[in-house]
Amino acid sequence: MARRLFIAFGLAAIVSLVIPVGPAHARACMMNHQCTTIWYSDATQTTQVGGLYEECDGFTFRWGTRTAYVTFDEVPC
């Protein structure tokens, strides 16, 4: 029993290291809201590398690249 548990945890650890982390996708902006999504270069969130701005009138502006480090802000119009 302990051997099977050890093997299961070992396989889970290997799989978690092998599967790459892709860029985080922007969350959908709710209707009648203004949304800002910012992607950063690393977990310290000090260097912005991309962004997505969605205005209340439907205008969107996207720049840069997407990463796994993201913040999302949403405010009603």
Residue frames as qw, qx, qy, qz and C-alpha x, y, z in Angstrom:
[[0.000, 0.886, 0.464, 0.000, 0.00, 0.00, 0.00],
 [0.287, -0.823, 0.101, 0.481, 2.74, 2.48, 0.94],
 [0.444, -0.148, 0.598, 0.651, 4.64, 1.58, -2.23],
 [0.248, 0.610, 0.651, 0.377, 1.62, 2.36, -4.43],
 [0.130, -0.943, -0.253, 0.171, 1.11, 5.67, -2.66],
 [0.416, -0.604, 0.332, 0.593, 4.78, 6.55, -3.13],
 [0.392, 0.146, 0.676, 0.607, 4.59, 5.71, -6.85],
 [0.120, 0.799, 0.565, 0.168, 1.37, 7.72, -7.28],
 [0.214, -0.917, -0.040, 0.333, 2.91, 10.81, -5.66],
 [0.461, -0.373, 0.502, 0.630, 6.08, 10.38, -7.71],
 [0.337, 0.403, 0.682, 0.509, 4.12, 10.22, -10.96],
 [0.007, -0.914, -0.405, 0.013, 2.05, 13.24, -9.98],
 [0.338, -0.774, 0.170, 0.507, 5.22, 15.23, -9.28],
 [0.430, -0.098, 0.623, 0.646, 6.75, 14.26, -12.64],
 [0.229, 0.641, 0.649, 0.339, 3.58, 15.15, -14.54],
 [0.119, -0.943, -0.239, 0.199, 3.36, 18.55, -12.83],
 [0.363, -0.624, 0.355, 0.594, 6.94, 19.32, -13.88],
 [0.405, 0.090, 0.717, 0.560, 6.48, 18.14, -17.47],
 [0.187, 0.769, 0.585, 0.174, 3.28, 20.02, -18.29],
 [0.315, 0.127, 0.000, 0.941, 4.26, 23.55, -19.35],
 [0.028, 0.689, 0.496, -0.528, 2.40, 26.56, -18.04],
 [0.333, 0.488, 0.468, 0.658, 0.99, 28.59, -20.89],
 [0.007, 0.173, -0.084, 0.981, -0.06, 32.21, -20.90],
 [0.137, 0.430, 0.732, -0.510, -3.10, 33.14, -18.89],
 [0.080, 0.493, 0.621, 0.604, -6.11, 34.01, -20.97],
 [0.144, -0.151, 0.162, -0.964, -8.02, 37.18, -20.33],
 [0.151, 0.392, 0.830, -0.366, -11.22, 36.75, -18.38],
 [0.076, 0.573, 0.609, 0.544, -14.37, 37.77, -20.23],
 [0.008, 0.004, 0.238, -0.971, -15.44, 41.31, -19.45],
 [0.145, 0.540, 0.789, -0.257, -19.04, 41.55, -18.24],
 [0.151, 0.656, 0.482, 0.561, -21.52, 43.66, -20.17],
 [0.182, -0.903, -0.120, -0.371, -21.60, 47.35, -19.13],
 [0.699, -0.643, 0.106, 0.295, -18.21, 47.08, -17.42],
 [0.361, 0.841, -0.395, 0.079, -14.79, 48.52, -18.14],
 [0.945, -0.276, 0.111, 0.135, -12.03, 45.92, -17.82],
 [0.202, 0.829, -0.520, 0.037, -8.26, 46.07, -17.64],
 [0.980, -0.132, 0.075, 0.127, -6.07, 42.97, -17.93],
 [0.101, 0.865, -0.491, 0.017, -2.31, 43.35, -17.41],
 [0.978, 0.021, -0.122, 0.169, 0.29, 40.61, -18.03],
 [0.281, -0.875, 0.395, 0.020, 3.64, 40.74, -16.23],
 [0.505, 0.571, -0.647, 0.003, 7.05, 39.22, -16.95],
 [0.435, 0.073, -0.844, 0.306, 7.22, 37.30, -13.64],
 [0.465, -0.567, -0.677, 0.061, 5.53, 36.71, -10.30],
 [0.317, -0.310, -0.308, 0.842, 6.85, 39.96, -8.79],
 [0.195, 0.800, 0.552, 0.134, 4.48, 41.86, -11.11],
 [0.268, -0.693, 0.036, 0.668, 6.88, 44.76, -11.60],
 [0.045, -0.330, 0.557, 0.761, 7.39, 44.68, -15.40],
 [0.667, 0.476, 0.363, -0.444, 4.32, 44.87, -17.62],
 [0.268, -0.207, 0.764, 0.549, 4.70, 42.96, -20.89],
 [0.099, -0.289, -0.741, -0.598, 1.14, 43.16, -22.24],
 [0.208, 0.255, 0.523, -0.786, -2.33, 44.44, -21.65],
 [0.039, -0.438, -0.772, -0.459, -5.95, 44.39, -22.73],
 [0.136, 0.222, 0.335, -0.906, -8.28, 47.36, -22.22],
 [0.032, -0.456, -0.816, -0.354, -12.02, 46.98, -22.82],
 [0.116, -0.029, 0.148, -0.982, -14.15, 50.11, -22.71],
 [0.397, 0.334, 0.650, -0.555, -17.87, 50.38, -21.95],
 [0.553, 0.570, -0.075, -0.603, -18.67, 51.19, -25.60],
 [0.952, 0.219, 0.214, -0.011, -17.08, 47.94, -26.81],
 [0.419, 0.807, -0.399, 0.120, -13.73, 49.41, -27.89],
 [0.896, -0.377, 0.134, 0.191, -10.81, 47.10, -27.09],
 [0.317, 0.832, -0.445, 0.097, -7.08, 47.67, -27.25],
 [0.945, -0.271, 0.116, 0.145, -4.54, 44.86, -26.85],
 [0.314, 0.832, -0.445, 0.109, -0.76, 45.23, -26.77],
 [0.180, -0.608, 0.751, -0.185, 2.32, 43.14, -25.96],
 [0.497, 0.109, -0.855, -0.096, 2.43, 39.49, -24.98],
 [0.775, -0.461, -0.042, -0.430, 0.48, 37.27, -22.62],
 [0.260, 0.368, -0.828, 0.333, 2.18, 35.38, -19.78],
 [0.538, -0.356, -0.762, 0.054, 1.12, 33.25, -16.84],
 [0.280, -0.343, -0.462, 0.768, 1.33, 36.29, -14.52],
 [0.054, -0.480, -0.491, -0.725, -1.83, 38.35, -14.87],
 [0.052, 0.327, 0.566, -0.755, -4.08, 40.80, -13.02],
 [0.040, -0.484, -0.689, -0.537, -7.67, 41.64, -13.95],
 [0.028, 0.291, 0.424, -0.857, -9.72, 44.67, -12.92],
 [0.051, -0.473, -0.729, -0.493, -13.39, 45.22, -13.70],
 [0.043, 0.297, 0.411, -0.861, -15.53, 48.26, -12.84],
 [0.310, 0.660, 0.684, -0.018, -19.14, 49.05, -13.79],
 [0.261, 0.353, 0.308, 0.844, -19.77, 51.82, -16.33]]
